[in-house]
Amino acid sequence: MDVKSIEKLLNDVKNDAVSLDDAVKKLENLPFSDLGFAKIDNHRAIRVGYPEVIYGEGKTVDHVKQIVEHMNGNGDNILVTRCSEEMAQAVLDVCPDAHYNQMGRTVSISNTEQDIPEGYIVIVAAGTSDLPVVEEAYETAKILGNQVKKLTDVGVAGIHRLFANLDVIREAKVVIVVAGMEGALASVVGGLVKKPIIAVPTSVGYGANFGGLAALLSMLNSCASGVSVVNIDNGFGAAYNASMINKL
């Protein structure tokens, strides 16, 4: 339950639209709910502005399903990341309105309206092999209440593709750059725009890429100012930070 939901509940009590007993029942799960195998943080949206996000990898299908059912009952916006097809189907069985992004491995459920800022986030991706990370970032930024644009396959191997889209990049409030191989795209974009850049190294690349470590080190050592870096393949983390910047 987020701040707006609590305010509405208190107003309903004040206006006799909801009895005090019913209001107490709705609030009894605060600050967390103990499901036995997991403790759902019901206060997170109040503290930091966003509800808890479910990281699917390593969890059982049944555990993900139970967590989603519980959070859905509280009226939260829900995001499951690193979600397998089996998990996604289990969620869709109990929440038919859920949106499954197969490439991004995310499931999202929108239960509450959000104030969408005028500014937008743009995700700039080097190649089509980076699309799973792009889609994770895209779905995260969307469910957190942002306008998002995507520019894909604009890497440095054909840099004219990037230059053709500079207007879209420069007009964004924050830029997420997703790249594998040597990760050079973040530095190039950093030298062309005056907006904050969040770089995401991906595990795409040949042997000496070391599963994304080469791209990570390149981005960390970028000579372009204004480039911040998240962990390898962490589209979620990049989008979360971008959302916070976009809503300042």
Secondary structure, DSSP 8 states (H G I E B T S, - for coil): --HHHHHHHHHHHHTTSS-HHHHHHHHTT-SEEE-SS-EEETTHHHHHSS---EE-TTS-HHHHHHHHHHHHHTT--EEEES--HHHHHHHHHH-TT-EEETTTTEEEE--S-----SSEEEEEES-GGGHHHHHHHHHHHHHTT-EEEEE-S--GGGTHHHHTTHHHHHTSSEEEEEE-TT-THHHHHHTT-SS-EEEEE-S-SSGGGGGGHHHHHHHHT-SSTTEEE--TT-HHHHHHHHHHHHT-
